[in-house]
Amino acid sequence: MRVLALDLGERRIGMAISDELEWGAHPLYTIERTNLRADLDKLVQVAEREGAGMVVVGLPLGPQGEVGTSAKKVERFVARLRSRLKISVITWDETLTSVEAEQQMIADDVSRSRRRRRLDQTAAALILQSYLERECKA
């Protein structure tokens, strides 16, 4: 089964997809957010096109694991996404994935402009890899 991961931001949604064996996460692409209906339509299309059997959405928890304003927004979005998809949609702690994604791209000598374009999909790949390592191969 392929797993689709989402890194939800205020302006963009980064996406990553697993391989069929659920061993690795690969950045897919980033979409610019427009409005809720259009965003959901795009995500449903991507999930169907990629053959996703599950969606993992990054949940921005606080330092002590608390659910703050951003996490509540993600939970509301996830509830709407669940109503549109026939596959499982879960949340997964995304703590520090954007920072880690930025550091990884700097280490890989990715230019600043390219980092800006790829940050969200790279963060989604890190969320997905974390999920795969802890849940699928446990």
N, CA, C and O of each residue as an XYZ file, in Angstrom:
552
protein
N       0.846     -1.178      0.000
C       0.000      0.000      0.000
C       0.893      1.244      0.000
O       1.905      1.290      0.700
N       0.524      2.215     -0.763
C       1.247      3.492     -0.766
C       0.588      4.426      0.236
O      -0.634      4.454      0.379
N       1.423      5.185      0.920
C       0.946      6.136      1.922
C       1.301      7.540      1.446
O       2.441      7.813      1.070
N       0.308      8.427      1.467
C       0.499      9.824      1.103
C       0.637     10.624      2.380
O      -0.155     10.444      3.304
N       1.625     11.504      2.456
C       1.805     12.363      3.628
C       1.623     13.809      3.230
O       1.973     14.213      2.121
N       1.067     14.590      4.154
C       0.821     16.008      3.926
C       1.448     16.833      5.029
O       1.353     16.500      6.210
N       2.091     17.914      4.624
C       2.573     18.932      5.550
C       1.728     20.172      5.269
O       1.977     20.894      4.303
N       0.725     20.417      6.120
C      -0.203     21.529      5.909
C       0.390     22.824      6.438
O       0.799     22.912      7.596
N       0.428     23.808      5.587
C       0.840     25.138      5.999
C      -0.274     26.124      5.712
O      -1.287     25.768      5.110
N      -0.091     27.339      6.133
C      -1.092     28.371      5.875
C      -1.212     28.679      4.382
O      -2.305     28.941      3.881
N      -0.064     28.645      3.669
C      -0.053     29.010      2.250
C       0.187     27.851      1.296
O      -0.184     27.919      0.124
N       0.813     26.780      1.798
C       1.168     25.655      0.933
C       0.883     24.324      1.624
O       0.789     24.240      2.848
N       0.751     23.290      0.800
C       0.639     21.923      1.302
C       1.723     21.109      0.615
O       1.717     20.946     -0.605
N       2.648     20.604      1.412
C       3.697     19.736      0.888
C       3.230     18.299      0.919
O       2.532     17.885      1.845
N       3.616     17.531     -0.100
C       3.190     16.138     -0.192
C       4.383     15.225     -0.430
O       5.360     15.589     -1.084
N       4.265     14.032      0.123
C       5.259     12.980     -0.091
C       4.496     11.674     -0.222
O       3.359     11.560      0.236
N       5.129     10.689     -0.852
C       4.482      9.395     -1.072
C       5.470      8.285     -0.729
O       6.677      8.427     -0.924
N       4.945      7.190     -0.220
C       5.807      6.040      0.061
C       5.878      5.144     -1.164
O       5.091      5.272     -2.101
N       6.835      4.241     -1.130
C       6.860      3.200     -2.152
C       5.829      2.135     -1.748
O       5.278      2.189     -0.649
N       5.578      1.191     -2.621
C       4.559      0.168     -2.372
C       4.875     -0.699     -1.157
O       3.963     -1.195     -0.496
N       6.155     -0.883     -0.860
C       6.559     -1.717      0.276
C       6.575     -0.950      1.599
O       6.821     -1.529      2.657
N       6.312      0.349      1.531
C       6.296      1.233      2.699
C       7.656      1.281      3.403
O       7.732      1.300      4.632
N       8.715      1.301      2.612
C      10.060      1.390      3.160
C      10.590      2.810      3.134
O      11.289      3.237      4.052
N      10.258      3.534      2.087
C      10.846      4.861      1.925
C       9.817      5.910      1.576
O       8.780      5.621      0.979
N      10.128      7.137      1.963
C       9.284      8.295      1.673
C       9.980      9.145      0.631
O      11.188      9.372      0.705
N       9.210      9.616     -0.347
C       9.773     10.407     -1.433
C       8.973     11.697     -1.588
O       7.750     11.655     -1.725
N       9.657     12.845     -1.567
C       8.933     14.107     -1.792
C       8.168     14.035     -3.109
O       8.680     13.526     -4.106
N       6.953     14.543     -3.106
C       6.125     14.509     -4.306
C       6.094     15.902     -4.918
O       6.766     16.147     -5.920
N       5.348     16.795     -4.349
C       5.352     18.194     -4.760
C       4.590     19.032     -3.749
O       4.072     18.526     -2.754
N       4.537     20.310     -4.025
C       3.881     21.272     -3.150
C       2.810     21.995     -3.949
O       3.024     22.367     -5.103
N       1.652     22.191     -3.321
C       0.606     22.980     -3.969
C       0.373     24.252     -3.158
O       0.495     24.266     -1.933
N       0.039     25.295     -3.866
C      -0.338     26.555     -3.218
C      -1.788     26.435     -2.772
O      -2.638     25.978     -3.536
N      -2.069     26.837     -1.557
C      -3.443     26.775     -1.052
C      -4.262     27.912     -1.652
O      -3.763     29.021     -1.846
N      -5.516     27.619     -1.940
C      -6.420     28.641     -2.463
C      -7.615     28.794     -1.529
O      -7.743     29.802     -0.835
N      -8.491     27.789     -1.514
C      -9.608     27.777     -0.573
C      -9.851     26.328     -0.173
O      -9.337     25.410     -0.813
N     -10.621     26.124      0.868
C     -10.787     24.785      1.427
C     -11.301     23.785      0.404
O     -10.752     22.690      0.281
N     -12.336     24.142     -0.324
C     -12.912     23.212     -1.298
C     -11.891     22.829     -2.371
O     -11.734     21.649     -2.686
N     -11.201     23.816     -2.929
C     -10.207     23.543     -3.976
C      -9.044     22.722     -3.426
O      -8.554     21.810     -4.092
N      -8.604     23.047     -2.208
C      -7.510     22.291     -1.590
C      -7.907     20.830     -1.408
O      -7.127     19.930     -1.720
N      -9.111     20.593     -0.906
C      -9.589     19.224     -0.715
C      -9.727     18.499     -2.050
O      -9.366     17.327     -2.158
N     -10.244     19.182     -3.062
C     -10.367     18.578     -4.392
C      -9.011     18.124     -4.918
O      -8.879     17.017     -5.441
N      -7.995     18.992     -4.775
C      -6.647     18.646     -5.256
C      -6.097     17.440     -4.510
O      -5.501     16.548     -5.114
N      -6.296     17.412     -3.196
C      -5.755     16.308     -2.402
C      -6.447     14.989     -2.719
O      -5.795     13.946     -2.761
N      -7.737     15.018     -2.940
C      -8.461     13.812     -3.336
C      -7.926     13.311     -4.677
O      -7.714     12.110     -4.847
N      -7.707     14.221     -5.629
C      -7.170     13.840     -6.936
C      -5.786     13.219     -6.803
O      -5.492     12.204     -7.435
N      -4.935     13.831     -5.976
C      -3.578     13.302     -5.796
C      -3.631     11.916     -5.156
O      -2.943     11.000     -5.607
N      -4.434     11.758     -4.120
C      -4.542     10.456     -3.442
C      -4.995      9.375     -4.422
O      -4.464      8.264     -4.415
N      -5.967      9.696     -5.256
C      -6.456      8.726     -6.238
C      -5.407      8.439     -7.305
O      -5.156      7.282     -7.640
N      -4.798      9.490     -7.837
C      -3.799      9.332     -8.904
C      -2.595      8.527     -8.430
O      -2.056      7.716     -9.182
N      -2.168      8.747     -7.186
C      -0.986      8.067     -6.654
C      -1.310      6.689     -6.093
O      -0.403      5.950     -5.710
N      -2.585      6.335     -6.041
C      -2.977      5.029     -5.512
C      -2.750      4.909     -4.016
O      -2.413      3.832     -3.524
N      -2.931      5.995     -3.293
C      -2.716      5.981     -1.844
C      -3.779      5.143     -1.145
O      -4.966      5.237     -1.456
N      -3.342      4.335     -0.213
C      -4.261      3.544      0.597
C      -4.459      4.151      1.968
O      -5.254      3.657      2.767
N      -3.724      5.237      2.244
C      -3.782      5.902      3.535
C      -3.155      7.278      3.400
O      -2.285      7.490      2.555
N      -3.604      8.228      4.245
C      -3.019      9.563      4.273
C      -2.563      9.852      5.696
O      -3.297      9.623      6.657
N      -1.341     10.358      5.816
C      -0.774     10.775      7.103
C      -0.589     12.284      7.032
O       0.075     12.793      6.129
N      -1.178     12.997      7.987
C      -1.111     14.457      8.007
C      -0.307     14.900      9.216
O      -0.589     14.495     10.344
N       0.695     15.733      8.977
C       1.519     16.244     10.068
C       0.709     17.104     11.031
O      -0.035     17.990     10.611
N       0.858     16.837     12.317
C       0.156     17.574     13.359
C       1.179     18.377     14.164
O       2.049     17.795     14.812
N       1.081     19.707     14.127
C       2.068     20.554     14.811
C       1.784     20.674     16.309
O       1.123     21.614     16.752
N       2.288     19.716     17.077
C       2.109     19.742     18.523
C       3.107     20.694     19.169
O       4.154     20.997     18.596
N       2.773     21.155     20.354
C       3.661     22.042     21.100
C       4.819     21.275     21.705
O       4.887     20.052     21.576
N       5.744     21.986     22.374
C       6.947     21.359     22.934
C       6.673     20.219     23.922
O       7.459     19.277     24.022
N       5.566     20.309     24.642
C       5.192     19.270     25.600
C       4.102     18.362     25.035
O       3.438     17.645     25.784
N       3.917     18.391     23.722
C       2.920     17.554     23.082
C       1.504     18.106     23.156
O       0.539     17.389     22.892
N       1.381     19.373     23.515
C       0.042     19.965     23.644
C      -0.521     20.355     22.279
O       0.212     20.648     21.334
N      -1.857     20.347     22.216
C      -2.580     20.708     21.000
C      -2.911     22.191     21.080
O      -3.758     22.605     21.871
N      -2.240     22.983     20.261
C      -2.469     24.422     20.230
C      -3.350     24.832     19.067
O      -4.020     23.997     18.460
N      -3.349     26.114     18.761
C      -4.182     26.673     17.700
C      -3.887     26.043     16.345
O      -4.810     25.668     15.622
N      -2.619     25.925     15.998
C      -2.261     25.338     14.692
C      -2.705     23.889     14.587
O      -3.216     23.469     13.548
N      -2.517     23.132     15.639
C      -2.923     21.722     15.625
C      -4.443     21.597     15.503
O      -4.935     20.693     14.829
N      -5.174     22.478     16.135
C      -6.635     22.444     16.032
C      -7.087     22.740     14.603
O      -8.048     22.142     14.119
N      -6.398     23.662     13.928
C      -6.709     23.934     12.519
C      -6.476     22.695     11.662
O      -7.285     22.372     10.793
N      -5.368     22.008     11.913
C      -5.061     20.790     11.168
C      -6.128     19.736     11.442
O      -6.580     19.060     10.518
N      -6.533     19.590     12.693
C      -7.556     18.596     13.028
C      -8.883     18.890     12.315
O      -9.564     17.966     11.871
N      -9.249     20.165     12.205
C     -10.470     20.521     11.476
C     -10.331     20.179      9.986
O     -11.263     19.661      9.371
N      -9.161     20.473      9.418
C      -8.907     20.149      8.017
C      -8.976     18.638      7.808
O      -9.574     18.169      6.840
N      -8.371     17.888      8.706
C      -8.362     16.426      8.606
C      -9.783     15.874      8.655
O     -10.109     14.936      7.929
N     -10.630     16.449      9.506
C     -12.023     15.997      9.579
C     -12.713     16.184      8.231
O     -13.463     15.314      7.788
N     -12.461     17.310      7.584
C     -13.056     17.559      6.255
C     -12.471     16.607      5.212
O     -13.198     16.098      4.359
N     -11.165     16.364      5.279
C     -10.522     15.452      4.330
C     -11.065     14.036      4.498
O     -11.313     13.347      3.509
N     -11.251     13.600      5.735
C     -11.803     12.261      5.991
C     -13.175     12.093      5.349
O     -13.511     11.017      4.853
N     -13.968     13.169      5.364
C     -15.317     13.075      4.786
C     -15.283     12.959      3.264
O     -16.275     12.569      2.649
N     -14.141     13.299      2.653
C     -14.012     13.265      1.191
C     -13.297     12.017      0.676
O     -13.413     11.681     -0.503
N     -12.563     11.332      1.546
C     -11.789     10.165      1.119
C     -12.383      8.882      1.678
O     -12.993      8.881      2.747
N     -12.201      7.803      0.953
C     -12.662      6.497      1.408
C     -11.536      5.700      2.060
O     -11.702      4.515      2.351
N     -10.404      6.339      2.289
C      -9.249      5.678      2.910
C      -8.979      6.330      4.259
O      -9.492      7.409      4.556
N      -8.178      5.667      5.060
C      -7.849      6.151      6.396
C      -7.002      7.435      6.317
O      -6.078      7.533      5.510
N      -7.335      8.402      7.164
C      -6.564      9.640      7.286
C      -6.219      9.791      8.760
O      -7.106      9.893      9.607
N      -4.920      9.804      9.063
C      -4.488      9.938     10.447
C      -3.574     11.154     10.594
O      -3.052     11.676      9.609
N      -3.389     11.591     11.825
C      -2.423     12.656     12.101
C      -1.184     12.030     12.724
O      -1.242     10.969     13.345
N      -0.053     12.723     12.540
C       1.236     12.237     13.038
C       2.048     13.446     13.495
O       2.107     14.459     12.798
N       2.660     13.341     14.639
C       3.459     14.436     15.199
C       4.524     14.886     14.199
O       5.337     14.085     13.737
N       4.507     16.163     13.878
C       5.471     16.705     12.912
C       6.508     17.608     13.567
O       7.163     18.393     12.881
N       6.665     17.509     14.874
C       7.560     18.391     15.605
C       8.931     18.484     14.946
O       9.609     17.480     14.730
N       9.314     19.710     14.635
C      10.629     20.067     14.089
C      10.921     19.531     12.684
O      12.072     19.581     12.249
N       9.933     19.028     11.971
C      10.235     18.506     10.634
C      10.647     19.605      9.663
O      11.497     19.376      8.803
N      10.060     20.792      9.782
C      10.449     21.876      8.870
C      11.885     22.305      9.131
O      12.633     22.585      8.194
N      12.271     22.358     10.397
C      13.654     22.712     10.752
C      14.598     21.635     10.235
O      15.638     21.942      9.653
N      14.234     20.376     10.446
C      15.062     19.269      9.976
C      15.169     19.260      8.447
O      16.236     18.996      7.893
N      14.064     19.548      7.780
C      14.070     19.589      6.310
C      15.010     20.682      5.813
O      15.787     20.464      4.884
N      14.937     21.855      6.434
C      15.814     22.974      6.055
C      17.281     22.590      6.262
O      18.114     22.823      5.386
N      17.594     22.004      7.413
C      18.979     21.606      7.711
C      19.479     20.541      6.737
O      20.633     20.571      6.308
N      18.603     19.607      6.394
C      18.984     18.557      5.454
C      19.304     19.142      4.081
O      20.279     18.739      3.446
N      18.494     20.083      3.623
C      18.736     20.677      2.309
C      19.984     21.556      2.317
O      20.704     21.611      1.320
N      20.247     22.242      3.424
C      21.482     23.024      3.538
C      22.688     22.088      3.463
O      23.663     22.375      2.769
N      22.615     20.973      4.181
C      23.707     19.998      4.159
C      23.916     19.428      2.753
O      25.036     19.093      2.368
N      22.828     19.324      2.000
C      22.907     18.828      0.620
C      23.258     19.927     -0.377
O      23.258     19.697     -1.587
N      23.558     21.129      0.134
C      23.960     22.282     -0.667
C      22.885     22.696     -1.683
O      23.195     23.033     -2.826
N      21.629     22.665     -1.253
C      20.517     23.109     -2.096
C      20.432     24.629     -1.991
O      20.500     25.182     -0.893
N      20.285     25.295     -3.112
C      20.247     26.759     -3.115
C      19.058     27.280     -2.306
O      18.067     26.573     -2.121
N      19.163     28.507     -1.832
C      18.114     29.113     -1.008
C      16.766     29.138     -1.733
O      15.743     28.822     -1.126
N      16.745     29.506     -3.009
C      15.468     29.573     -3.742
C      14.868     28.177     -3.936
O      13.653     28.005     -3.842
N      15.702     27.198     -4.201
C      15.215     25.827     -4.358
C      14.739     25.266     -3.012
O      13.759     24.522     -2.960
N      15.436     25.624     -1.924
C      14.991     25.195     -0.588
C      13.602     25.730     -0.300
O      12.757     25.004      0.222
N      13.355     26.978     -0.630
C      12.052     27.599     -0.384
C      10.945     26.844     -1.127
O       9.854     26.650     -0.591
N      11.230     26.423     -2.358
C      10.237     25.709     -3.170
C      10.018     24.276     -2.693
O       8.930     23.725     -2.862
N      11.042     23.673     -2.101
C      10.969     22.254     -1.743
C      10.775     21.977     -0.253
O      10.639     20.819      0.140
N      10.760     23.004      0.571
C      10.711     22.814      2.018
C       9.498     21.994      2.446
O       9.646     21.046      3.218
N       8.319     22.330      1.972
C       7.099     21.672      2.426
C       7.036     20.200      2.003
O       6.606     19.354      2.786
N       7.457     19.891      0.786
C       7.429     18.498      0.358
C       8.520     17.683      1.056
O       8.346     16.490      1.303
N       9.635     18.326      1.369
C      10.687     17.633      2.117
C      10.232     17.373      3.546
O      10.496     16.303      4.094
N       9.549     18.345      4.156
C       8.995     18.143      5.491
C       7.961     17.018      5.477
O       7.914     16.212      6.406
N       7.134     16.957      4.432
C       6.149     15.873      4.305
C       6.846     14.520      4.227
O       6.378     13.542      4.811
N       7.965     14.463      3.507
C       8.724     13.213      3.399
C       9.285     12.802      4.763
O       9.319     11.614      5.083
N       9.719     13.765      5.561
C      10.231     13.452      6.894
C       9.110     12.961      7.811
O       9.310     12.037      8.599
N       7.937     13.575      7.707
C       6.771     13.116      8.476
C       6.462     11.668      8.095
O       6.261     10.815      8.959
N       6.428     11.411      6.805
C       6.100     10.076      6.321
C       7.158      9.059      6.729
O       6.818      7.954      7.152
N       8.421      9.409      6.609
C       9.481      8.478      6.988
C       9.395      8.144      8.471
O       9.592      6.993      8.859
N       9.106      9.128      9.293
C       8.930      8.898     10.728
C       7.784      7.921     10.973
O       7.913      6.987     11.765
N       6.674      8.140     10.295
C       5.524      7.232     10.426
C       5.905      5.820      9.987
O       5.633      4.854     10.701
N       6.521      5.697      8.835
C       6.871      4.375      8.310
C       7.809      3.641      9.260
O       7.630      2.449      9.512
N       8.801      4.340      9.785
C       9.779      3.704     10.672
C       9.155      3.253     11.985
O       9.514      2.199     12.510
N       8.237      4.027     12.515
C       7.673      3.702     13.831
C       6.457      2.791     13.767
O       6.252      1.982     14.672
N       5.647      2.901     12.719
C       4.393      2.172     12.687
C       4.402      0.967     11.760
O       3.917     -0.102     12.130
N       4.933      1.124     10.588
C       4.826      0.055      9.591
C       5.855     -1.039      9.776
O       5.595     -2.191      9.428
N       6.997     -0.715     10.304
C       8.063     -1.707     10.432
C       8.323     -2.105     11.873
O       9.360     -2.687     12.190
N       7.372     -1.786     12.745
C       7.547     -2.102     14.184
C       7.397     -3.584     14.443
O       7.511     -4.026     15.586
